[in-house]
Amino acid sequence: MGAPQKVINPSPLIPTTEKKTRTRWFIVFMLFLVTALNYADRATLSIAGSDMSNQLGLDSVMMGYVFSAFAWSYVAGQIPGGWLLDRFGSKKVYFWSIFLWSTFTLLQGVIGFFGTAGTAVMVLFGLRFLVGLSEAPSFPANSRIVASWFPSHERGTAAATFNSAQYFATVLFAPIMGYITYTFGWEYVFYFMGVVGIIVAFMWLKAIYSPKDHPRINKAELDYIEAGGALINMDQKVENEKKEDKGANWNYIKKLLSNRMLLGIYLGQYCITTLTYFFLTWFPVYLVQERGMTILEVGFIASLPAICGFFGGILGGMFSDFLLRKGFSLTIARKTPIVIGMLLSMSLVAANYVEAQWVVIFVMALAFFGKGFGALGWAVVSDTSPKEMSGVSGGLFNTFGNIAGITTPIIIGYIIGTTGSFNGALVFVGANALVAIFSYLFLVGEIKRVDLKA
């Protein structure tokens, strides 16, 4: 017998011995950054709104329509935006989305040159409309990227992380925008946010890849996320698959719209998004007009509830994934934080019955925390979207949710214009949280991935 042969490890990249990279969490950081910018650009008008309306002579009803302009096109662009994502991939479509919405945000700074209220309102409405259309692919892209990069037991935390950026946007940018408005004028808020967004758009091109193409991911992490249910091949479609999907889209959309679980999720998202748009549009105005604060105070005080919303969002996602790891079903793990969060959000109605400013801020902070804790809709979308149409499915979900962006500013504008008070507006927002609870408890049923070919 000869000497024993030396055994050579055939591959240095064996998942059982190699420590996996954590590239997926850098991807979520980028989603967080872009989503924070997304919401900051939506909120520019609410921060600059009081000074702008005084200068241009806009009343509450006119401001309500201007606030809603974003949502009209944002809703209309959801399904086309989702189709673009499924057709051309998340990286390219998202780049153009960020670049265009930032450009249209910057252009809002020139509204003051149009003089009369009528002309200024039309131009402002048009630019806000274009911002909404440009932002339409953003959240379906977030959901799509999370579905491709994360195993199911980490998806709640990942989705909650990028979703919580809406609160971080207020924490970071509201004081900055309040200071800019107070010191330089409302026009410079739009100039500043537009330039920042264009810079971030080019950062996105350098940072984002699909899982199989990312230069910093190793085989261990790729195997780990694929074994956990990540759809890592989402952006590697061949041409014949694209053609097949293109012909089947409308048939698939009909199937999505006939699914009771999805309809319940859509209704719940509409109600939850009503809370979002109250805080994005009328909340700063409420603090100025109803509570007598200055715009500089609002810039800082509005960030306090937002901090609570941010931590609520992170904790809600972590709590949901914790329940999954403990063996609870996906249905219980997702519904429980949503119901608890919406119950807490209803506390904002109590602001109608208190006078002290610190109590008002405490109540709003509790409601904001609850809204963040229960905002797991995008995790649910990642869990339920059919793999053939993840972008369109997310777009359809966001269409229903953001109809609230049209209705909420207008309804609240009429409530204030009719009653001269925000009391009815707070009751309206709280009632939507209650409807969201009933939708998830009695309409949604079992949460599971939709199989369009079944």
GUDOBA-743341 format. One record per residue (C-alpha): y, x, z; residue number from 0. Coordinates in Angstrom, 2 decimals, always signed. Last residue first. Example, Ala and Ser with C-alpha at 12.3 -4.5 7.8 and 13.67 -1.06 7.14 Angstrom:
BEGIN
-1.06 / +13.67 / +7.14 / 1
-4.50 / +12.30 / +7.80 / 0
! end
This chain:
BEGIN
+27.33 / -52.70 / -8.84 / 453
+29.45 / -50.77 / -11.33 / 452
+32.71 / -51.14 / -9.42 / 451
+31.24 / -49.83 / -6.17 / 450
+33.88 / -50.27 / -3.46 / 449
+33.66 / -47.86 / -0.55 / 448
+33.20 / -49.52 / +2.85 / 447
+35.23 / -51.30 / +5.54 / 446
+33.35 / -54.33 / +6.88 / 445
+35.45 / -57.49 / +7.33 / 444
+39.00 / -57.41 / +5.96 / 443
+40.03 / -61.03 / +6.48 / 442
+39.74 / -61.90 / +10.19 / 441
+40.58 / -58.84 / +12.28 / 440
+42.48 / -56.80 / +9.68 / 439
+44.55 / -59.76 / +8.49 / 438
+45.13 / -61.14 / +11.98 / 437
+46.58 / -57.82 / +13.15 / 436
+48.80 / -57.52 / +10.06 / 435
+50.12 / -61.05 / +10.72 / 434
+51.22 / -59.97 / +14.21 / 433
+53.07 / -56.93 / +12.86 / 432
+54.84 / -59.23 / +10.39 / 431
+56.02 / -61.43 / +13.26 / 430
+57.71 / -58.41 / +14.87 / 429
+59.79 / -57.78 / +11.73 / 428
+60.97 / -61.40 / +11.54 / 427
+61.78 / -61.45 / +15.28 / 426
+63.86 / -58.29 / +14.84 / 425
+65.77 / -59.85 / +11.93 / 424
+66.44 / -63.02 / +13.89 / 423
+68.21 / -61.03 / +16.57 / 422
+70.21 / -58.86 / +14.13 / 421
+73.31 / -61.06 / +14.38 / 420
+75.98 / -62.72 / +12.22 / 419
+73.63 / -65.67 / +11.75 / 418
+73.87 / -66.24 / +7.99 / 417
+74.85 / -62.75 / +6.78 / 416
+72.47 / -61.10 / +9.25 / 415
+69.54 / -63.30 / +8.18 / 414
+70.53 / -62.90 / +4.51 / 413
+70.51 / -59.09 / +4.76 / 412
+67.24 / -59.21 / +6.71 / 411
+65.63 / -61.21 / +3.90 / 410
+67.05 / -58.85 / +1.24 / 409
+66.05 / -55.61 / +3.00 / 408
+62.52 / -56.94 / +3.74 / 407
+61.69 / -58.59 / +0.40 / 406
+61.92 / -55.67 / -2.00 / 405
+60.46 / -52.96 / +0.24 / 404
+57.88 / -55.50 / +1.39 / 403
+56.63 / -55.55 / -2.20 / 402
+55.84 / -52.03 / -1.13 / 401
+52.51 / -52.82 / +0.45 / 400
+51.18 / -54.87 / -2.46 / 399
+52.03 / -52.18 / -4.98 / 398
+50.82 / -49.43 / -2.63 / 397
+47.32 / -50.89 / -2.61 / 396
+47.37 / -51.23 / -6.40 / 395
+48.54 / -47.64 / -6.76 / 394
+45.80 / -46.39 / -4.44 / 393
+43.21 / -48.22 / -6.54 / 392
+44.79 / -46.88 / -9.73 / 391
+44.53 / -43.30 / -8.46 / 390
+41.00 / -43.68 / -7.12 / 389
+39.73 / -45.31 / -10.28 / 388
+36.19 / -44.14 / -11.04 / 387
+35.56 / -42.95 / -7.46 / 386
+36.04 / -46.47 / -6.15 / 385
+38.66 / -46.55 / -3.38 / 384
+37.30 / -47.63 / +0.04 / 383
+37.45 / -44.61 / +2.35 / 382
+40.52 / -42.98 / +0.76 / 381
+42.24 / -46.39 / +0.85 / 380
+41.30 / -46.80 / +4.53 / 379
+42.84 / -43.40 / +5.27 / 378
+45.93 / -44.62 / +3.40 / 377
+46.14 / -47.74 / +5.56 / 376
+45.94 / -45.83 / +8.82 / 375
+49.44 / -46.68 / +10.03 / 374
+48.41 / -48.06 / +13.42 / 373
+49.49 / -45.14 / +15.58 / 372
+52.69 / -44.69 / +13.55 / 371
+53.73 / -48.33 / +13.95 / 370
+52.83 / -48.16 / +17.62 / 369
+54.98 / -45.08 / +18.18 / 368
+57.85 / -46.75 / +16.32 / 367
+57.54 / -49.83 / +18.51 / 366
+57.57 / -47.68 / +21.65 / 365
+60.59 / -45.74 / +20.35 / 364
+62.37 / -48.99 / +19.51 / 363
+61.84 / -50.23 / +23.07 / 362
+63.01 / -46.91 / +24.54 / 361
+66.08 / -46.87 / +22.25 / 360
+67.01 / -50.38 / +23.37 / 359
+66.47 / -49.42 / +27.01 / 358
+68.76 / -46.39 / +26.60 / 357
+71.43 / -48.59 / +25.03 / 356
+71.55 / -50.98 / +27.97 / 355
+71.88 / -54.59 / +26.80 / 354
+68.38 / -56.08 / +26.77 / 353
+66.98 / -59.36 / +25.45 / 352
+67.03 / -58.85 / +21.68 / 351
+65.51 / -55.39 / +22.11 / 350
+62.35 / -57.19 / +23.32 / 349
+61.53 / -57.99 / +19.67 / 348
+60.77 / -54.28 / +19.24 / 347
+57.65 / -54.74 / +21.38 / 346
+55.75 / -56.09 / +18.36 / 345
+55.09 / -52.50 / +17.35 / 344
+52.79 / -52.01 / +20.36 / 343
+50.50 / -54.81 / +19.19 / 342
+50.61 / -53.32 / +15.68 / 341
+49.43 / -49.95 / +16.97 / 340
+46.52 / -51.39 / +18.98 / 339
+45.32 / -53.38 / +15.95 / 338
+45.58 / -50.42 / +13.57 / 337
+44.01 / -47.99 / +16.04 / 336
+40.93 / -50.26 / +16.40 / 335
+40.55 / -51.12 / +12.69 / 334
+39.76 / -47.62 / +11.40 / 333
+37.08 / -46.51 / +13.86 / 332
+35.63 / -50.02 / +14.16 / 331
+35.06 / -50.33 / +10.41 / 330
+33.88 / -46.74 / +10.00 / 329
+31.17 / -47.46 / +12.55 / 328
+31.18 / -45.84 / +15.96 / 327
+29.02 / -42.75 / +16.41 / 326
+31.21 / -40.62 / +18.64 / 325
+32.34 / -38.60 / +15.62 / 324
+33.69 / -41.77 / +14.02 / 323
+35.57 / -42.73 / +17.20 / 322
+37.16 / -39.27 / +17.27 / 321
+38.16 / -39.69 / +13.60 / 320
+40.09 / -42.85 / +14.52 / 319
+41.66 / -41.23 / +17.58 / 318
+42.79 / -38.24 / +15.50 / 317
+44.39 / -40.53 / +12.92 / 316
+46.19 / -42.59 / +15.55 / 315
+47.25 / -39.48 / +17.46 / 314
+48.96 / -37.97 / +14.41 / 313
+50.78 / -41.20 / +13.56 / 312
+51.81 / -41.85 / +17.16 / 311
+53.19 / -38.33 / +17.40 / 310
+55.38 / -38.95 / +14.35 / 309
+56.37 / -42.43 / +15.45 / 308
+57.47 / -41.08 / +18.83 / 307
+59.59 / -38.44 / +17.10 / 306
+61.00 / -41.21 / +14.89 / 305
+62.04 / -43.22 / +17.95 / 304
+64.11 / -40.19 / +19.02 / 303
+65.44 / -39.32 / +15.55 / 302
+67.55 / -42.46 / +15.38 / 301
+69.54 / -41.09 / +18.34 / 300
+70.60 / -37.94 / +16.46 / 299
+71.90 / -39.36 / +13.19 / 298
+72.97 / -42.54 / +14.97 / 297
+75.30 / -40.59 / +17.26 / 296
+77.03 / -39.06 / +14.22 / 295
+77.27 / -42.50 / +12.58 / 294
+79.00 / -43.81 / +15.70 / 293
+77.22 / -46.29 / +17.96 / 292
+78.37 / -49.87 / +18.59 / 291
+75.00 / -51.47 / +19.32 / 290
+74.97 / -54.27 / +16.74 / 289
+76.99 / -52.64 / +13.95 / 288
+76.17 / -48.93 / +14.31 / 287
+72.64 / -49.12 / +15.75 / 286
+71.73 / -51.99 / +13.44 / 285
+73.04 / -50.03 / +10.43 / 284
+70.73 / -47.16 / +11.39 / 283
+67.81 / -49.67 / +11.60 / 282
+68.64 / -51.56 / +8.39 / 281
+67.10 / -49.38 / +5.68 / 280
+64.31 / -47.00 / +6.63 / 279
+63.46 / -48.57 / +10.00 / 278
+63.30 / -52.07 / +8.51 / 277
+61.48 / -50.63 / +5.51 / 276
+58.65 / -49.22 / +7.61 / 275
+58.22 / -52.41 / +9.64 / 274
+57.85 / -54.41 / +6.42 / 273
+55.37 / -51.73 / +5.31 / 272
+53.03 / -52.85 / +8.08 / 271
+53.15 / -56.44 / +6.80 / 270
+52.49 / -55.50 / +3.18 / 269
+49.74 / -53.12 / +4.31 / 268
+47.95 / -55.89 / +6.17 / 267
+48.10 / -58.12 / +3.10 / 266
+46.65 / -55.33 / +0.92 / 265
+43.88 / -54.58 / +3.44 / 264
+42.91 / -58.26 / +3.51 / 263
+42.88 / -58.34 / -0.30 / 262
+40.73 / -55.20 / -0.30 / 261
+38.09 / -56.73 / +1.95 / 260
+38.11 / -59.98 / -0.02 / 259
+37.42 / -58.23 / -3.36 / 258
+38.72 / -60.30 / -6.31 / 257
+41.72 / -58.03 / -6.92 / 256
+39.50 / -54.94 / -7.12 / 255
+37.22 / -56.63 / -9.65 / 254
+40.20 / -57.62 / -11.79 / 253
+41.41 / -54.01 / -11.66 / 252
+38.01 / -52.86 / -12.90 / 251
+38.22 / -55.08 / -15.98 / 250
+41.74 / -53.82 / -16.56 / 249
+40.69 / -50.16 / -16.38 / 248
+37.51 / -50.23 / -18.48 / 247
+38.87 / -48.92 / -21.78 / 246
+40.74 / -46.03 / -20.16 / 245
+37.75 / -45.15 / -18.00 / 244
+35.55 / -44.62 / -21.07 / 243
+38.18 / -42.53 / -22.79 / 242
+38.66 / -40.36 / -19.72 / 241
+34.90 / -39.87 / -19.40 / 240
+34.74 / -38.77 / -23.06 / 239
+37.48 / -36.19 / -22.41 / 238
+35.76 / -34.44 / -19.53 / 237
+36.88 / -35.11 / -15.97 / 236
+37.48 / -32.12 / -13.69 / 235
+40.26 / -33.69 / -11.61 / 234
+37.98 / -35.73 / -9.34 / 233
+35.24 / -33.10 / -9.11 / 232
+35.73 / -32.44 / -5.38 / 231
+35.21 / -36.05 / -4.32 / 230
+34.84 / -35.19 / -0.62 / 229
+31.81 / -36.85 / +0.96 / 228
+30.99 / -34.58 / +3.89 / 227
+28.61 / -32.43 / +1.83 / 226
+31.45 / -31.76 / -0.63 / 225
+33.82 / -30.73 / +2.18 / 224
+31.32 / -28.27 / +3.65 / 223
+30.13 / -26.86 / +0.32 / 222
+33.72 / -26.07 / -0.69 / 221
+34.44 / -24.59 / +2.74 / 220
+31.42 / -22.30 / +2.57 / 219
+32.04 / -21.41 / -1.08 / 218
+35.47 / -19.96 / -0.35 / 217
+38.91 / -21.51 / -0.86 / 216
+41.90 / -19.24 / -1.44 / 215
+42.10 / -19.21 / -5.26 / 214
+41.99 / -23.02 / -5.55 / 213
+40.22 / -24.11 / -8.72 / 212
+37.17 / -25.89 / -7.32 / 211
+39.20 / -27.71 / -4.66 / 210
+41.96 / -28.90 / -7.06 / 209
+45.10 / -26.77 / -6.95 / 208
+48.49 / -26.98 / -5.23 / 207
+50.73 / -24.11 / -4.06 / 206
+52.65 / -22.66 / -7.02 / 205
+53.42 / -25.97 / -8.72 / 204
+54.45 / -27.51 / -5.38 / 203
+57.02 / -24.77 / -4.74 / 202
+58.65 / -25.80 / -8.04 / 201
+59.08 / -29.37 / -6.79 / 200
+60.31 / -28.12 / -3.39 / 199
+63.34 / -26.46 / -5.02 / 198
+64.20 / -29.69 / -6.89 / 197
+63.91 / -31.63 / -3.63 / 196
+66.31 / -29.37 / -1.71 / 195
+68.92 / -29.72 / -4.47 / 194
+68.71 / -33.53 / -4.42 / 193
+68.84 / -33.73 / -0.63 / 192
+72.07 / -31.71 / -0.44 / 191
+73.87 / -33.51 / -3.27 / 190
+72.90 / -36.92 / -1.90 / 189
+74.15 / -36.16 / +1.61 / 188
+77.25 / -34.59 / +0.05 / 187
+78.50 / -37.96 / -1.18 / 186
+78.63 / -39.40 / +2.37 / 185
+81.51 / -37.17 / +3.44 / 184
+81.91 / -33.56 / +4.58 / 183
+81.77 / -33.54 / +8.39 / 182
+80.48 / -37.00 / +9.43 / 181
+78.26 / -37.46 / +6.39 / 180
+76.88 / -33.90 / +6.63 / 179
+76.25 / -34.30 / +10.36 / 178
+74.43 / -37.61 / +9.87 / 177
+72.40 / -36.09 / +7.03 / 176
+71.33 / -33.17 / +9.22 / 175
+70.62 / -35.40 / +12.23 / 174
+68.60 / -37.79 / +10.01 / 173
+66.80 / -34.94 / +8.19 / 172
+64.48 / -33.44 / +10.78 / 171
+63.50 / -36.33 / +13.04 / 170
+63.89 / -38.91 / +10.27 / 169
+61.65 / -36.95 / +7.90 / 168
+59.26 / -36.35 / +10.80 / 167
+58.78 / -40.12 / +10.92 / 166
+57.81 / -40.40 / +7.24 / 165
+55.78 / -37.21 / +7.70 / 164
+53.37 / -39.25 / +9.81 / 163
+51.69 / -40.38 / +6.57 / 162
+50.79 / -36.79 / +5.67 / 161
+49.14 / -36.29 / +9.06 / 160
+47.60 / -39.76 / +9.27 / 159
+45.81 / -39.16 / +5.97 / 158
+44.42 / -35.81 / +7.16 / 157
+43.44 / -37.13 / +10.60 / 156
+41.68 / -40.14 / +9.10 / 155
+40.00 / -38.01 / +6.44 / 154
+38.34 / -35.60 / +8.84 / 153
+35.08 / -37.55 / +9.29 / 152
+35.06 / -38.54 / +5.60 / 151
+35.05 / -34.96 / +4.29 / 150
+38.40 / -33.80 / +2.93 / 149
+39.73 / -32.22 / -0.29 / 148
+39.07 / -34.78 / -3.04 / 147
+39.79 / -37.90 / -0.97 / 146
+42.86 / -36.21 / +0.53 / 145
+44.18 / -35.41 / -2.97 / 144
+43.69 / -39.00 / -4.14 / 143
+45.37 / -40.44 / -1.05 / 142
+48.38 / -38.17 / -1.51 / 141
+48.46 / -38.93 / -5.26 / 140
+48.43 / -42.69 / -4.55 / 139
+51.30 / -41.93 / -2.15 / 138
+53.46 / -40.05 / -4.65 / 137
+52.84 / -41.84 / -7.97 / 136
+55.73 / -44.33 / -7.50 / 135
+58.37 / -41.77 / -6.49 / 134
+59.90 / -41.59 / -9.98 / 133
+60.12 / -45.38 / -10.30 / 132
+61.75 / -45.64 / -6.89 / 131
+64.32 / -42.96 / -7.69 / 130
+65.03 / -44.70 / -11.01 / 129
+65.78 / -48.00 / -9.25 / 128
+67.99 / -46.17 / -6.75 / 127
+69.93 / -44.81 / -9.75 / 126
+70.27 / -48.25 / -11.32 / 125
+71.32 / -49.96 / -8.08 / 124
+73.94 / -47.25 / -7.55 / 123
+75.28 / -47.74 / -11.07 / 122
+75.42 / -51.52 / -10.66 / 121
+76.90 / -51.34 / -7.16 / 120
+79.59 / -48.86 / -8.27 / 119
+80.60 / -51.10 / -11.17 / 118
+80.98 / -54.18 / -8.97 / 117
+82.62 / -52.36 / -6.04 / 116
+85.38 / -50.83 / -8.15 / 115
+85.89 / -47.06 / -8.27 / 114
+83.20 / -45.49 / -10.43 / 113
+83.94 / -41.98 / -9.11 / 112
+82.47 / -42.90 / -5.70 / 111
+78.99 / -43.14 / -7.25 / 110
+78.93 / -39.37 / -7.94 / 109
+76.64 / -38.51 / -5.02 / 108
+73.94 / -40.81 / -6.41 / 107
+73.28 / -38.11 / -9.05 / 106
+71.54 / -35.89 / -6.48 / 105
+69.01 / -38.63 / -5.69 / 104
+68.29 / -39.06 / -9.41 / 103
+67.49 / -35.34 / -9.69 / 102
+65.31 / -35.41 / -6.58 / 101
+63.33 / -38.39 / -7.91 / 100
+62.79 / -36.54 / -11.18 / 99
+61.58 / -33.23 / -9.76 / 98
+59.28 / -34.80 / -7.17 / 97
+57.58 / -37.11 / -9.70 / 96
+57.38 / -34.39 / -12.33 / 95
+55.49 / -32.18 / -9.90 / 94
+53.28 / -35.07 / -8.72 / 93
+52.10 / -35.78 / -12.28 / 92
+51.25 / -32.14 / -12.92 / 91
+49.27 / -31.54 / -9.71 / 90
+47.55 / -34.91 / -9.31 / 89
+45.55 / -35.07 / -12.52 / 88
+46.37 / -36.14 / -16.09 / 87
+44.48 / -39.41 / -16.62 / 86
+43.64 / -40.46 / -13.07 / 85
+47.13 / -39.52 / -11.91 / 84
+48.79 / -41.21 / -14.90 / 83
+46.78 / -44.38 / -14.21 / 82
+47.95 / -44.36 / -10.59 / 81
+51.56 / -44.07 / -11.75 / 80
+51.07 / -46.95 / -14.20 / 79
+49.60 / -49.02 / -11.32 / 78
+52.35 / -48.11 / -8.86 / 77
+55.40 / -48.13 / -11.13 / 76
+56.36 / -51.80 / -10.72 / 75
+56.27 / -51.46 / -6.93 / 74
+58.49 / -48.39 / -6.89 / 73
+60.70 / -50.05 / -9.51 / 72
+61.57 / -53.02 / -7.30 / 71
+61.31 / -50.93 / -4.11 / 70
+64.21 / -48.62 / -4.83 / 69
+66.56 / -51.48 / -5.67 / 68
+65.89 / -53.18 / -2.29 / 67
+68.56 / -51.22 / -0.39 / 66
+71.05 / -52.12 / -3.13 / 65
+70.15 / -55.80 / -2.76 / 64
+70.58 / -55.69 / +1.01 / 63
+73.85 / -53.77 / +0.61 / 62
+75.21 / -56.61 / -1.54 / 61
+74.13 / -59.14 / +1.13 / 60
+75.71 / -57.06 / +3.93 / 59
+79.10 / -56.67 / +2.19 / 58
+80.15 / -53.77 / -0.06 / 57
+83.81 / -52.69 / -0.19 / 56
+83.31 / -49.26 / -1.83 / 55
+84.72 / -47.16 / +1.01 / 54
+83.35 / -49.35 / +3.80 / 53
+79.96 / -49.69 / +2.09 / 52
+79.73 / -45.90 / +1.63 / 51
+80.60 / -45.15 / +5.25 / 50
+77.99 / -47.59 / +6.54 / 49
+75.36 / -46.69 / +3.92 / 48
+75.35 / -42.89 / +4.21 / 47
+72.48 / -42.88 / +6.71 / 46
+70.72 / -45.92 / +5.17 / 45
+71.32 / -44.62 / +1.65 / 44
+69.75 / -41.24 / +2.36 / 43
+66.66 / -42.91 / +3.83 / 42
+64.61 / -42.98 / +0.62 / 41
+65.41 / -39.31 / +0.03 / 40
+64.26 / -38.50 / +3.56 / 39
+61.08 / -40.46 / +2.92 / 38
+60.07 / -38.36 / -0.09 / 37
+61.18 / -35.12 / +1.56 / 36
+58.85 / -35.85 / +4.49 / 35
+56.15 / -36.77 / +1.96 / 34
+56.57 / -33.41 / +0.19 / 33
+56.25 / -31.44 / +3.42 / 32
+53.28 / -33.44 / +4.72 / 31
+51.46 / -33.17 / +1.39 / 30
+52.06 / -29.41 / +1.51 / 29
+50.70 / -29.26 / +5.08 / 28
+47.71 / -31.34 / +3.96 / 27
+46.91 / -28.73 / +1.30 / 26
+47.22 / -26.01 / +3.95 / 25
+44.66 / -27.95 / +5.97 / 24
+42.25 / -27.98 / +3.02 / 23
+42.48 / -24.18 / +2.79 / 22
+40.64 / -23.77 / +6.07 / 21
+38.16 / -21.06 / +5.04 / 20
+34.52 / -21.28 / +5.98 / 19
+32.86 / -18.56 / +8.03 / 18
+29.91 / -17.31 / +6.03 / 17
+26.45 / -17.37 / +7.60 / 16
+25.09 / -20.85 / +6.85 / 15
+27.28 / -21.30 / +3.78 / 14
+25.83 / -18.26 / +2.00 / 13
+28.53 / -16.37 / +0.11 / 12
+27.35 / -12.76 / +0.22 / 11
+24.59 / -13.62 / -2.25 / 10
+21.16 / -12.14 / -2.96 / 9
+20.86 / -10.55 / +0.49 / 8
+18.75 / -7.49 / -0.23 / 7
+15.32 / -7.01 / +1.32 / 6
+14.27 / -3.36 / +1.32 / 5
+10.73 / -2.91 / +0.03 / 4
+7.96 / -1.91 / +2.37 / 3
+6.44 / +1.47 / +1.45 / 2
+3.48 / +1.24 / -0.83 / 1
+0.00 / +0.00 / +0.00 / 0
! end
